[in-house]
Amino acid sequence: MVSDGMSIGTFTMASLLLELREGRKSNWLQLYDGGKAVRGLMDTASANSLVTDSAAASSSWGGGVRVNNGSLNVGADGKYYTPILQKFKQAGKSVGCVTTVPVTHATPAGFCINNNKRGDQNEIALQYLPLKFDVMMGGGLEYFLADKRPDKMDLLAKYTAEGYTVLRNREEMMSLKAAGKPVLGVFHEDGLPYTIDREQDQKLKDVVPALAEMTAAAIAQLNRNKNGFVMQVEGGKVDWAAHANDTGALLYDQIAFDDAVKVAIDFAEKDKETLVIITTDHGNANPGLFAGHNFHKMLNFKQSNEWVLKGVNRSFTPAALIERIKTAQGIEISNEEASAILAHYAASNEKGLYNPSKLPYKQLADIQSKYTSIAFGSMDHSGDYVEVTAFGPGSELLKPFIKNTDLHYLMLEATAMKA
């Protein structure tokens, strides 16, 4: 289980928010609090950088070797390393991935395929087809649609012709019975909507499943195999929110990931034969709660910064923006602050992989800081050591401090497979 881009501040604040909202700690933290899990720290570096990207990070677990940033299980010398889900599939286990970002994105792909370029998601969608992995669910619909792909290939039709059950919405997923054949679920273009925004939109809730729901549905499919199963669960939008310094999106998607943790742990406690590993591939943006008494205002957030800013245009007045933010997040910025944000729409210059619209995320985050007491250190990945947690049989193999590649061999050893 991977909360992509989760800095320790994200982990901390999500649990604090749950205590304010529900009077309880996060499910992940409760594993520590109850002495139920083994805890370690993990070094996340890639082959060519102390600060990894998600492709190299997932490849360290998936292939057992550190590769350069941007690569998926392909070494600097061009050598291909067999991804771990292919190993488990060949051993007779059911395998799968569920994610809140495109199913072709770096973290699921690092468990599944070899590719020199993580960004070639159209190609990755094709690479998945012959693998017949048992469950693959998430976003990235545009990589499967004929009118969106450069080659005009209808991949959904190809997957169906190859015997897959193709799911397009939450209702189809929730009503899925024992499929008996591989399942591909693509529920949205690009990443799935942020949890905080999905909860305010009934149409989105009807179409797009929550990560915990996908996790439960995947387990129900995969657990039918008497030889067992291996799956990866990714809260990928945690990383995207961190890149955007989008506090509401960040914390509520971390909580959504934590809901999926509960699904996995509840299953493992009943099953008694399942190892659950919970971690992140790297930190991102290093957010934290600092001096002030405003954190409780996070309870009033109903929409992400992305939702706020995508609804703004050059015709907005400061008063209109002030009202939009107040309605969406319960904070009232000043006229001067609103004017500073609106000035950006006249001269967009912000860069970023996850900000193609060049929205003024940083400006809004910096302004919000005095209203929430939350601040960010960056908009990029960090080189921090990160949390890694193991629960269930095999958890005793986790050492207090490991390299990311060690998890590849731990998973193989826990399942009595050779490296």
N, C-alpha and C positions, 0 to 999 in steps of 0.2 A: 504494500500500500504506500503510495507516494503522494504526499502533499507537495506538489512541485513548487519550488521557490520559497519554501517556508523558512523564514528566519526565526530565531528563538523568540523575538518580540511578537511575531504573528501567533505562534503557539501560545505564548503567555496571555496576550490580550484576548484571544478567542475564548480562553477558559475564564478569564475575568468577566467577559461580557456574558457568558453563560451563567456565572454566579449572580450577576446583577439581574439577569432576565428570568432565570429558572431556579436559582438557589442551589446550583450544583456545579461541580468542576466538569471539564471536558471528559469524554469517555477515555481519551488517550491518557490524560493526566491521572484519571482514576486507576488506571493500571499500575502506575507508580505508587499512588497513594495507598492502594490496597496490597502492595507487594506481590502483584500477580505476574509481573513481567520482568524480563532482564533488560537493562538499559545500558547503552553504550554511546560513544561519540564516534563519528565517522569523518575521515579525511576525504574531501570530494574532488580533489584535483584531477585534471585530465592529463594526457600525455604531453601537451604543449603549453599548459597554462595552470597556474595555481587556482585560477577561477574558471571553473568548468561551464560548459553549456549543457543543455538537457540531453543532446544527442550523445556526447561523450560520456556523460554521467550514466545514462541508461545503458549504454554499451558496456560500461565497466561492470554492471550487474549482469547484463545480457550475454556478453561474450567473455567476461573474465579478464579482460585486458584493457589497459588505458589506451585510448585512441585520441587523435587530435579533435579539438572542438569542430563541430560541424559534420563529423563522420559517424556513421552507424555501423559498428562492428567491422570496420575496415582500418587496419593498421597503417601507420605512416609509410610502410614498405609495400602497401597494397594487398597485404595478406587478409583474407576473409576469416573471421572467427564465427563459428556456428552459434547462432543466438539460442538462448536457453529454452525458449518455448519450443523451438524445433527439436531440441534434445529431448524434452519431456514428451512431446508428441510422438517421437520415434520410439520412446520407451512405453507407449501405450496409454499414457495419461491424457485426459482431456485438458485443453489449454484455452486461455482467452485473455482479453483485455477490455476494460471499460474505462472511459475517460470523459471529462467535461470539455475537452478540446477536440480538434479533429482526430479521428481514430488513426489517421496517417501521420500524426505529429511525432515529434522526436522521442518522447518518453515511451509510448507504446511500441513505436517502431524499433527502438533499441532492444526490445525483448523478442522481436519477430524476424527482422530481415537484415540484409547487408546493403549498404548504399553509401557512396562517397559523399552525397549531398543530402542533408536532412531536409532541405527545402524543396526537393523534387517530390512533392506529395502526390502529384498525378502518377508518377512512376511507382511510388510506394503502394498506392491503391491497386495497381496492377500486380505488384509483387505479392500482395496478400492472397490474391485469387486462388492460385494453385495450392497454397498451403493448407487450405481447408481447416483452419483453426476453428474450434468449436463455438466460440462466442467472441465477437468483436463489436463493441458498441460505443458510440460517442457522436461527435459532430463531423464536419468536413464533407457535407453533402455535395458541395461543388466539385469535389474530386471524383465523383461517381456519375455525374449527370452529363449527358451528351452535349447539351447546349452550353456547358460551362468548361468542359475539357478542351484543350487545344486540338486534340485528335478527333473530337466529336464522337468519341466512343461511349456508348451507353453501358457503363459498367454495372449498373443495377440489373440490367437485363442479362448481362454475362454471368453475374453471380447467381441469379435465379436459374439460368440454364445449366450452371455447374452444380446445382442441387442445394444451394443455400436457401434458407428462409430469410427473406429480406424484410426488415421492420422499418417503418417510416415515422412512427409516432408512439407516444406513451401508451395509448390504449392497446395497440397491437402488441407491445411488449408485455403489458400487464396481463393480457389474456393468453399469452403464449403457453401452450402446454408442452409436454415433453417432445421436443422437435425431432429428435432422432437424426438430425442432419445439422450441418453448421449454420450458425445464425450471424447475420450481419445487420446491425441496427445503426442507421444514420439519421439523426433526428433534427439536424439544423445545419445551415451553412456556417462555416468557420467554427469557432468555439460555441458551446452552448451558452445561453444567456447567463449572466451573473445571477446567483441565487437570490440576492436582494431584489433584483428587478423581476425575476420570474415569479416571486411570491406576490407581487402586486398586479400581475397580469394573468387573468384566468385562462385566456387563450393560450399563453405560453405554458401554463401548468397542465393544460389538457394535452398539449402536443409533446412537450419536452419532459422526459423523466428526470427526477432527482438522482444524484449519484448513489444515494443509499438504495433507491429503488432499482437502479441498474445492477448494483452489486448483488442484491437479493435475487433478482431474476437470473443473473449469470450463475450464481451458486446453484440455483435450482436446476439449471441445465447441466452444468458441469459435474455435479455431484452424483449423477446417474451412473458414472463410470466406476466399476468395481476396483479399477486400478488407481483411482484417485484423480485429482486435478491440480493444476497450477494456474493461477490467474494474477494479473496485475490490475490494480485499481489506482487510477490517477485523478487527484483533484488538480487538474491542470490550470484552471482559471485562477487559482491562488497566485500562481506565478504571473499571469497577465495583469492581475490587479496590483501586484507589487511593482511591476514595471511602470504602471500608471500612477503609483502612489495613491491609489483609490481605496481609502480606508474602509468605507462601507462594503464595497465589493470584496475586499481582502478578508475581512473578519467574518462576514457571513458565508463566504465560500469555504473558509477554513472550518467553520461550524458544520457546513454541509459535508465536508470531508469527514469530520468527526462523527457525524451520523452514520456514514458508511463504515467507519471503524467499529461502531457498535454492532452493525449487521454482521461483520466478519467475526468479531469476538464472541457474539452470542452463538453463532454457528459453531465456532471452534470449541467453545465450552461444552456444548451439547455433543459434538462429534468426538472430541477427545483424541483425534488422530491428525489434527490440522495445525500446522505451524503458521502463525501470522507474523509478518515482519512489517513494521510501520516506520517510515522514515521520510526524508526528502532528498532530492538530488543535489541541492545547493541552497544557500540562503539567497535572498533577493531584497534589496533596498533597505534592509536593517531597520524596520520601523520600531518605535518604542513609545511607551507611555512615560511622559516626563512630568516635571513639577506643574501642579495645577489641579483643579478639582472639577474637570469638565468631562471626564471619561463617560459618565452616565448619559451624556447627550447622544452617545452611539445608539442608545435604545430607541431614539426618535428617528433614526435613519430608515427611510423607506425606499430610497433609490440610490443607485451608484452615481459617482461623478461622471461616468461615461453617459448614463442616461441624461443627467443634467446638461452636460456640454453638447451632446448630439442634438439636443432640442433647441439650442441657441443659434441665432444667426445675426447678421450685421444690422438687422432692423431692431434688435432688442435695445431697450433703454435700460439704464442701471436699475430703475425701479422694478422693471419686469424680471430682471435676473435675480434681484434680491428676493422677490416673491417666489420665483421658481425654486430657489435653493431652500427657502424657508419651508415651503410646502413639501419638498422632497426629503429634507434632512433635519428640519426643526431648528436650524441655526440662522441667524439674521446677520449677514455681512453688511459692511458699511457701503455707502454710496461710492466712496473712493476705491474700495476694494472691487466693487462690481465694475467700475469704469476700467480698472486695470485689466480685468479678465476680458472685457469686451474689446479692448484695444488689440488684443491678440487676433481677433477675427478679421481685423483689417490688414494684418501683416503676419500671417502664419509662418513660423520658422522652426517649430519643434520637431525633433527627429525621433525615430524609435521604431523598432521592428513591430511593436504591437500598437502603434499609433499612426496608421496610414492617413487618417483625417487631419493630422497635425493639430489635435485639440490641446488646449492649454492646461493639461493635467497638473503640471508642477506648480503653476501659479495658483490654481485652486487648492491644491494640497497644502501649500505654504500658508495660504490665508486661513484654511480650516484649522491649522495647527493650534492657534490660540483659542479656538472654540471647542476643541476636543482634547487638548493636551497630548496629542499624538503627532510625532514628527518622523520623517524618513531621512536616512543617511545618503540615499542615492536613488537612481532609477534603474540600477543594473544589478547583476548577480554579484554575490560576495564570495570570498574564499573561506568563510567561517567553517569550522567543524560543526556538524549537525547531529541532531537526535537520531538514534536508531534504537528501535524497541523490538523485542522478540517475545512472543507468547505461544505457549504450547510445546509439544514434543519437538526437540531440536533447539529450543531456545537457549539451552545450556551451552550451545556451541558459540554463542555470541560473546566475544571478548569485550572488555571495557573500552578499548580503542582499536579501530580497524581502518583499513583502506576500503574505499568503495568496491574495489575488485574482490575483496574478501567475501562479500555477500554472494557472489556467483558460486563460489566453492562451498560456502556454508549451505546454500540451498541444495546443491548436489549431494553433499554429505548427509544432510538431514533426511533425504529421500533415498539414501543408500545407492546413489548413482555414481558412476565413475566420472572424473573430470575429463 
